[in-house]
């Protein structure tokens, strides 16, 4: 196939019907295709980098190179029931951590705080500005309780940053 699949319904069907989803991205942050796979309960095999671990947590399987990928694929094929359970956990995790209305509210508040000087851009230990904004995190699926609404986003990681001067 040249050019990829652009039909959203077809993409959703592919994610949901797959034995596994292979996520080989090594840079970035919260990757939309990774979130889409999690939302479809796809068992995810991801390249072992901090971005992917932050998003998937313990609901994904990780590989460092092609050689390490082979046993993960064999594991998924050998026990599809367990693999689907892992995919279902990823869906729960995504539903608690990535509520777009909450993410939007968090960024809106961050912009207000930055505009009024209540928050400063985060800096590294050497005092250089951090290239990307701090991660806005929702309550982890592991602590979620049925019937309890997820916590609203807070921009505490930004607000706690101190001015190096």
C-alpha positions as CSV (number, residue, x, y, z in Angstrom):
1,X,0.0,0.0,0.0
2,X,1.4,3.4,-1.0
3,X,0.4,6.5,0.9
4,X,-1.3,5.0,3.9
5,X,-4.9,4.7,5.1
6,X,-6.7,8.0,5.5
7,X,-10.3,6.8,6.0
8,X,-10.9,7.2,9.8
9,X,-13.5,4.4,10.0
10,X,-11.1,2.0,8.1
11,X,-8.2,3.0,10.4
12,X,-10.4,2.4,13.5
13,X,-11.3,-1.0,12.2
14,X,-7.7,-1.9,11.5
15,X,-6.6,-0.9,15.0
16,X,-9.5,-2.7,16.6
17,X,-9.1,-5.9,14.6
18,X,-5.4,-6.2,14.7
19,X,-3.5,-8.8,16.8
20,X,-1.2,-6.0,17.8
21,X,-0.1,-2.5,16.9
22,X,3.6,-1.9,16.4
23,X,4.6,1.7,17.4
24,X,8.2,2.4,16.3
25,X,8.3,6.1,16.9
26,X,11.4,7.2,18.9
27,X,10.8,10.9,19.3
28,X,8.0,13.2,20.1
29,X,5.5,13.1,22.9
30,X,2.0,11.9,23.0
31,X,1.6,10.5,19.6
32,X,-1.9,10.6,18.1
33,X,-1.5,7.2,16.4
34,X,-0.5,5.6,19.7
35,X,-3.5,7.1,21.4
36,X,-5.8,5.9,18.6
37,X,-4.4,2.4,19.0
38,X,-4.9,2.5,22.7
39,X,-8.5,3.8,22.3
40,X,-9.2,0.9,20.0
41,X,-7.9,-1.6,22.6
42,X,-5.1,-2.7,20.4
43,X,-2.3,-4.6,22.0
44,X,0.6,-2.3,21.6
45,X,4.3,-3.2,21.0
46,X,6.3,0.0,21.4
47,X,9.8,1.1,20.9
48,X,11.3,1.4,24.4
49,X,11.7,5.2,24.7
50,X,10.5,7.5,27.5
51,X,7.7,9.1,25.4
52,X,6.1,5.7,24.7
53,X,6.5,4.5,28.3
54,X,5.0,7.7,29.6
55,X,1.9,7.2,27.4
56,X,1.5,3.4,27.7
57,X,2.8,2.8,31.2
58,X,2.5,-0.9,32.0
59,X,-0.2,-1.4,29.4
60,X,2.2,-1.9,26.5
61,X,5.0,-4.3,25.6
62,X,8.4,-2.8,24.8
63,X,11.3,-3.6,22.5
64,X,14.7,-2.0,22.1
65,X,15.6,-3.4,18.7
66,X,14.3,-5.8,16.0
67,X,15.7,-8.8,17.8
68,X,13.8,-8.0,21.0
69,X,10.6,-7.5,19.0
70,X,10.4,-11.1,17.8
71,X,9.6,-12.7,21.2
72,X,6.9,-10.0,21.8
73,X,5.2,-10.9,18.6
74,X,5.4,-14.6,19.4
75,X,3.9,-13.8,22.9
76,X,0.9,-12.0,21.4
77,X,0.3,-14.7,18.9
78,X,0.7,-17.5,21.5
79,X,-1.8,-15.9,23.9
80,X,-4.3,-13.7,22.1
81,X,-6.7,-13.6,25.1
82,X,-4.0,-12.1,27.4
83,X,-2.9,-9.8,24.6
84,X,-6.5,-8.4,24.2
85,X,-6.7,-8.0,28.0
86,X,-3.6,-5.8,27.8
87,X,-5.1,-3.8,25.0
88,X,-8.3,-3.3,27.0
89,X,-6.2,-2.0,29.9
90,X,-4.5,0.5,27.5
91,X,-8.0,1.7,26.5
92,X,-8.8,2.4,30.1
93,X,-5.5,4.2,30.7
94,X,-6.1,6.4,27.6
95,X,-9.7,7.2,28.7
96,X,-8.4,8.5,32.1
97,X,-5.2,10.2,31.0
98,X,-6.2,11.8,27.8
99,X,-9.6,13.5,28.1
100,X,-9.3,16.3,25.5
101,X,-11.6,18.7,27.3
102,X,-9.4,18.5,30.4
103,X,-6.2,18.8,28.3
104,X,-7.6,21.9,26.7
105,X,-8.6,23.4,30.1
106,X,-5.1,22.7,31.4
107,X,-3.4,24.4,28.5
108,X,-5.8,27.3,28.8
109,X,-5.0,27.8,32.4
110,X,-1.3,27.4,31.6
111,X,-1.5,30.3,29.1
112,X,-3.4,32.4,31.6
113,X,-0.7,31.7,34.2
114,X,2.1,32.5,31.8
115,X,0.4,35.7,30.7
116,X,0.0,37.0,34.2
117,X,3.4,35.9,35.4
118,X,2.1,33.3,37.9
119,X,4.0,30.6,36.1
120,X,7.4,30.6,34.4
121,X,8.7,28.5,31.6
122,X,10.4,25.5,33.0
123,X,14.2,25.4,33.0
124,X,16.8,22.7,33.1
125,X,19.3,22.4,36.0
126,X,21.7,24.6,34.1
127,X,19.1,27.3,33.7
128,X,18.3,26.8,30.0
129,X,14.6,26.8,29.0
130,X,13.0,23.4,28.5
131,X,12.2,22.9,24.8
132,X,8.7,21.3,25.4
133,X,6.0,22.2,27.8
134,X,5.6,20.1,31.0
135,X,3.4,17.1,30.6
136,X,-0.1,17.6,31.8
137,X,-1.1,14.4,33.4
138,X,-4.5,13.0,34.5
139,X,-5.1,10.4,37.2
140,X,-3.5,7.1,36.3
141,X,-5.8,4.3,35.3
142,X,-4.3,2.1,38.1
143,X,-5.8,4.4,40.7
144,X,-9.2,4.9,38.9
145,X,-12.3,3.9,40.8
146,X,-15.6,3.1,39.1
147,X,-18.0,6.0,39.4
148,X,-15.4,8.5,40.3
149,X,-14.7,11.3,37.9
150,X,-11.1,11.8,36.8
151,X,-9.4,14.8,38.4
152,X,-9.2,18.0,36.5
153,X,-5.8,19.0,35.2
154,X,-3.5,21.1,37.2
155,X,-0.5,22.9,36.0
156,X,1.5,22.3,39.2
157,X,4.6,21.1,37.4
158,X,4.9,24.5,35.7
159,X,3.8,26.5,38.8
160,X,6.5,24.9,40.9
161,X,9.3,25.9,38.5
162,X,11.4,28.7,40.1
163,X,13.2,31.5,38.3
164,X,16.9,30.6,38.1
165,X,17.9,34.3,38.6
